[in-house]
């Protein structure tokens, strides 16, 4: 099964939730990355992240048959999404 993650500034994008509200975070830990089931949803999210951060982001497709335990295995494809 392929899932999609968004990468910005060399870090994985993650969702933040807390008493003060929710937001977008960046993490070095792939296990903490947010992921999307469809490429289209990941691209939509990437556009929002690019606009918020004012830069470029990438969508990585990760072949993940045993999600989330096997993050270190699988092939990766990259698509850049520009701000704006």
C-alpha positions as CSV (number, residue, x, y, z in Angstrom):
1,X,0.0,0.0,0.0
2,X,1.4,3.4,-0.9
3,X,0.8,6.3,1.5
4,X,2.0,9.9,0.9
5,X,4.0,12.2,3.2
6,X,4.9,15.8,2.7
7,X,8.4,17.1,3.2
8,X,9.4,20.8,3.7
9,X,12.9,22.1,4.4
10,X,14.2,18.5,4.7
11,X,11.7,17.6,7.5
12,X,8.5,15.7,7.5
13,X,5.2,17.6,8.0
14,X,3.1,16.6,10.9
15,X,-0.1,17.8,12.4
16,X,-0.1,19.4,15.8
17,X,-3.0,19.1,18.2
18,X,-3.3,20.6,21.7
19,X,-5.4,22.8,24.1
20,X,-4.3,25.9,22.2
21,X,-5.5,24.6,18.9
22,X,-4.1,22.7,15.9
23,X,-1.4,23.5,13.4
24,X,1.4,22.3,11.1
25,X,4.7,21.0,12.6
26,X,7.9,19.7,11.2
27,X,9.8,16.7,12.5
28,X,12.9,14.7,11.6
29,X,11.2,11.5,12.7
30,X,9.5,9.8,9.8
31,X,7.4,7.8,12.3
32,X,5.8,11.1,13.4
33,X,5.0,12.3,9.9
34,X,1.4,12.8,8.8
35,X,0.4,10.8,5.8
36,X,-2.4,10.6,3.2
37,X,-3.9,7.7,1.4
38,X,-4.3,9.4,-1.9
39,X,-1.8,11.4,-3.9
40,X,-4.5,14.1,-4.6
41,X,-5.1,14.7,-0.9
42,X,-1.3,14.8,-0.2
43,X,-0.9,17.4,-3.0
44,X,-3.7,19.5,-1.5
45,X,-2.0,19.4,1.9
46,X,1.4,20.2,0.3
47,X,-0.1,23.3,-1.3
48,X,-1.4,24.5,2.1
49,X,2.0,23.8,3.7
50,X,3.9,25.6,0.9
51,X,1.6,28.6,1.3
52,X,2.0,28.7,5.1
53,X,5.8,28.3,5.0
54,X,6.3,30.4,1.9
55,X,8.5,27.8,0.1
56,X,8.6,24.6,-1.8
57,X,7.6,21.2,-0.4
58,X,7.7,17.7,-1.8
59,X,5.2,14.8,-1.8
60,X,6.8,11.4,-1.2
61,X,5.0,8.2,-2.1
62,X,6.1,5.5,0.3
63,X,5.3,1.9,-0.4
64,X,4.1,0.9,3.1
65,X,2.6,-2.6,3.3
66,X,2.8,-2.8,7.1
67,X,1.9,0.8,8.0
68,X,3.2,2.3,10.3
69,X,5.8,-0.3,11.4
70,X,8.0,-0.5,8.3
71,X,8.6,3.2,7.5
72,X,12.3,2.4,6.8
73,X,11.5,0.1,3.9
74,X,9.9,0.9,0.6
75,X,10.4,3.0,-2.5
76,X,10.1,6.7,-2.5
77,X,9.0,9.0,-5.4
78,X,9.1,12.8,-5.2
79,X,7.0,15.6,-6.6
80,X,7.7,19.3,-5.9
81,X,4.9,21.6,-5.2
82,X,5.5,25.4,-5.3
83,X,4.1,28.1,-3.1
84,X,1.2,30.2,-4.3
